[in-house]
Amino acid sequence: MGEEEHSRALSEEEVIRLVQSLAGESHDELVVGIGDDAAVLRLGGQAICVTTDLMLEGVHFDLAYMRPFEVGWRAMAANLSDLAAMGARPRWGLLTLGLTPPVERELVEELLAGVMELAGAYDLTLAGGDTVASPRLLISLCLLGAAEPRRPVLRRGAHPGDAVCVTGRLGEAAAGLAWLKRGGRRDDPTAVGAVERFLRPLPRVAAGRALAQSGRVHAMMDLSDGLASDLARLCQASQVGATVEERLLPIGDHTRAVARALDTSARDWALTGGEDFELLFTCAPQDVDLLAELVADQEPDLKVTRVGEIHPGRGVFLRGADGDMRDITLTGFDHFRRGEPA
């Protein structure tokens, strides 16, 4: 390996694979290790899902257009979404805060109020954590959930011929973020729906449990970095490829309105925007309608949309409205790719 290749900057995917390669062998109690939405531990016959996520000021959020309450809410939502993708029931959480001295009581109270309001909605108990002085505000959560009664649904398991499905609408969070970054008002009728989706996302915990308990979902994960990247990760884990149909992407009116106002592409937000915290899953084509009904039973306004198909091979491709095909593999958010902070 040449010096240039050895020293080049790593992508997020390459960092994860490097950690995975150095982590060593699994033990009997570790059912699922690095590479899925959550680790899975087998303790006393119970499958426990464990996930952690970190949000850093200037990278994941900006207090210029976000309130501390919303930062806390979104941190909890991101972690709950990982448990939802495993079909797990949230149980306990550990919270770490990095606070910049002098610490303002009002900021901490608002931040914790956002964390605890969403935690309470899912009967999650905050069991402990840590605090540290930090040059920038940092919030990190570790959540534990119970996967029952079945084994958690993993990213691996998709088969050629499977339908690729998503819950909800795609691109709204990215539209809301773009609007706020351009200085748009939160209450502007053009963008208020998209802004709300960005600031207070709702993790699909009930839908995830219903899908997992059906026994008909082959692979599942949450949409945090955009459909293009997250579907690529699911396909890599399952050793398959996928094609997405542009005409089937569920893009809402709020997203299209913001895209028109900002003269940008709603389709690109749907594919690469990230932080929708919807669920991405694959199943047999004949099971799509049944699974949509199960999801609607849990969340009546939540739709399931078939957006593509799994096929043999590698890569994720988009079939455009004109029929042209292009490779969109891993074109969503990457923490180590240069770009604007949140």
N, C-alpha and C positions, 0 to 999 in steps of 0.2 A: 504494500500500500504506500503510495507516494505521500510526501509531507503535506502537499496541498489538499489531497483527499482526506488525510487523517485529521487536519486541523479545520476543515470547513465547518461552517455553522450547521447545527443540527435542527431539523424540524421538530415540531411537537411529537409527531408519530415516531420519529427516530429516537427521541429521548425516552419515550415510553418503552420502546422495544429494548433499548439499552438497559434500562432499569429492570425490565423483565428478565433479560438474559443474565443479569448479575444477582438476581434475588435468590437463586438456589432452588432446590427441589421442594415440592409441596409436602406437607405432612398429612396424616390421615384426617385430622380435624379441619384442614383447609380444603374445602370442596371446589371453590373457584378462587383463583388468585388474580394477579394483575392482568388487565386487558378487557374487563367488562365494566358495566355501570357500577357494580359494587362487588366487594369480596364476599364470599359465602363461607361461613364457619359452621361445622356440625358439632353442636354441643348438647350432650344428653338426648340425642334423638331429634333435636330441634335445629332447623336451618336458620342461622342468623345472618342477615345481610348487613354489611358495614360499608359505609361510603363517607368520603370526606371531600370538601371543596373549600377553596380559599378565594376571597375577594379582596383586592388591593386597590386603594384609592389611586386614581390616575390610570389604572389599567382596566378595571372592571366597572368602576363607577366614578362619577364626578359630582361633588356636592354643590357645584354651581347650578345644576339643574335637577338634583335629586335630594330629597330630604332624608335624614338619618333613618326615619321609620321605614322608608322604602328600601334603603340599603339592607337593613335587617331582614325585611320581608323577602327580598330577592335572594339573599344568602340562604335563608331557610328553604325557599322554593326550589332552588337549584339542587339542594341535597335531597329534598323530598321527591323530586322528579327522578333521581337515580333509583330510589327505593321503588317508586311506581313502576319503573321499567323492569324491575325484577319481580313484580307482583307481590311485594312485601308490605306488611302492615307496620307503620312507624311505631317505635316504642320509646327509645331513649336518645338523648343527644348530649354532646360535649361541645362547649363553645370556647373558642380562643379569641381574645380581642387584643389587637395592637393599637394602643392609643397614644396620641401625640401630646406630651405635656405642654402647657398646663391642661389637665383634663377637665372638660366642661361637663357638669352634671346633666344639663339639659340634653346634650348630644348623646350621652350614654343612655339616658332614660328613653329617648326616642328610638335609638337603635335597638335596644332590648325590647321595646314595645312592639316593634315590627317583627322581631324574631318570635316573641312569645304569642302574638296574636295568631300567626299562622301555625305555630306549633300546637296551640290549643285547639285549633280547628281539626286537627288530626290526632288528638289525644296523645301527643308526644310529651314526655317528661324530660326537662333539662336536668341532667344528673351531675354536671361538673364542667371543668374546663380550666382555662388559664388566662392570665393577663400579662402584658408586657409593654414597656415603653417602645414606641416605634416612630420613625420619622414621617410615616404616613399612616392613615387609618387602615387597619387590616381587620378583617373578620373571617374566621375559619370555623366551620362546623364539621363535626363527625357524628353521623347518625347511625343508629342500629335499628333494624327492623326484623320482624319475624316473617319468614316465608312459609305460608301454610295454606292449604294442606299439602300442596305439591312441591316438588323441587322447583327452585326459581327458574324463570325463563331467561335464557342467556342470549348473547349475540350470535353465537354459533348455533346452527340448526336449520338455517334456510336451505331450501332445496330448489334445483332448477324446476321451473314451472310454477313456483309459488307466486301468489299475488303480493305486491309491495303496497302496504297500506299505512296511512297516517291518521291520527285523530286531529280534529279541529282544523284551524286555518294556519297557513304558513306565511311568514314574512311580517306579521303585525308588530312584533317586538322590534325588529330592525327598522320598520317604518317609524315607530314611536321614538326610537333613539335618534334617528336621522333628523326628525322634526325638532327635537329638543336641542340637538347640537347646532342646528341652524338658527337657534334663538326663537323658535316658535312658541306661542303661548300654550300652556297645558290645556286650557279650556276652549281653544279654538275648535269649532264644530268640525272642521276638516279633519282634525287629527286626534280628537279627544279619545276615541276608542282605541287607536293604536298606542297612544301615550299610556293609557291605563294598562294595556297588555304588557308594555315594557316595564312599567314601574311596579305593578302588582300582578305578576303572572300567577296562574293557578296550576299547581302540579296535578297530574291526572292519576292520583293515588287510587281512587275507587275504580276507575276504568282499568288501570293496570292490574288490579287484583282480579277483576272480572275476566279479563283476557287470560291471565295466567291460570285461573281456576277452570277455565273452559277446557283446557287440555288440547286445544286446537291451534294454538299459536306456536309456530316453529322457532322463531327468533324474535327478539324484541330489544329495543333500547330507547332512550329518550333523545329528543332533538334539542341539543344544546349548542352545537356548532354549525348547524345548517344541514339541510337534507343531503347535499352533495357530499359533504365530509362524513356525516354520520352513517349514511347508507354505505359509503365506501368502507367504513370500519366494520359494519355488520357483515358486508360481503367478504372482507379479508378474514374475519373470524370463521366464516362458513365456507371459505374457499370457493366462492362463486362470483358471478358478475350480476349486473342489473341494468335494466333500461327504464328510464323515467319518461313519461309522456307529458310534455309541456301543457297540452290542452286539458289535462286532468288535475293540474296543481290547484289545490283549494286556496285561492287568494281572495280575501274578503274585500268588501267595499271600502273599509277604512284604509287598507293598504293601498288600494288603487287610487283613492283620493289623494293620499299623501304623495304617492309617486307622481301624479299629475302636477301637484302643486310644486314639487321640488324638481320636476323634469328629470326623473330617473326611472329605473326599471323595477316594477313590482315583482316581475318574474325572478330577477336576480336576488331580491330580498328573500323570496320564498325558497330559493335554492341554497343561498350562502349566508343569509342574515344571522341565523343562530338565535339562541335564547328564547325560542318559542316554547320550550319545555312541553311539547306535545310528545306523543308516543309514535314510534316507528316500529312496524312489525310485519312479519310475513306469515302467510297461511295458505292452505289450499284454496284455489279460486272459489270453489263451491261453498266455502265457509265464511266468505266475506260478509254476506247479508246477516247470517246468524250472529257473528261477532259484533256487527254494527248494532244489532238489537240488544245484545248484552251490555254494550257500552251505554246505549241510550237509556237502558233501565237504571243505570247508576247515575248518569248525568244527562238528563233529557235533552238539553240543547247541544250536546256534543256529537258531532258527526264523525263517521269513519269514511275515508275516501281511498279508493284503490288508485294509486298513482303510477304503477309500473309493474314489472315482472322480473323475477330472478331467472337467470340463464347460466349455462355453463361458461367457464372462462373466467376472466378477471376484468375489473374496471367497472365504473358506473358511467352510463351514457345517457344523454338527453336527446330524445326525438322531438325536434322543434315542430311548431305549427305547420311549417312548410315541408316537413318530412325529413329534413336534414338531421344527421346524427353528429353529436360532438361529445368528446370525452370531458366529463365534469368531475372526475375522481379527485377527492380531497381538495376541492376548491373553496371550502368554507373557512371558518375562523381557525387560525393557528396562533397560539400564544407566542411563538418565537419567530413569526413572520413579521417583517416591518410593516407598520401601518398605524393608523390613528388609535389612540386609547379610547376607551369608552367615555 
